[in-house]
Amino acid sequence: MNEYLVEITTTIPEGTTPEEVDRRRTAETARARELAADGHLARLWRPVGELRSIGIWRATDEDELHDNVLGTLPLRPWMTITVTALEPHPNDPGPC
């Protein structure tokens, strides 16, 4: 699988009920665990003091990443996503 750096900012639409937010967040947690178990979500971070996430995601290609991986996230309709395709660097020290 190819690796992608994915930056996600989630903005909850005005007027959304707290119950809907809780429902989607709970479903998001479960889906992220499934995607990690399937090898699609490798790492995920939240920058200190920010309400966005940065992660390493894996997919066969960018279409699969958007359609079958990120597109399946329950919070996806509320997300702004930036994807950067990655390739190995010759000086990469490898897994720590």
Sequence and secondary structure as in RCSB ss.txt:
>XXXX:A:sequence
MNEYLVEITTTIPEGTTPEEVDRRRTAETARARELAADGHLARLWRPVGELRSIGIWRATDEDELHDNVLGTLPL
RPWMTITVTALEPHPNDPGPC
>XXXX:A:secstr
 EEEEEEEEE   TT  HHHHHHHHHHHHHHHHHHHHTTSEEEEE  TT SEEEEEEEESSHHHIIIIIGGG TT
GGGEEEEEEEE   TT     
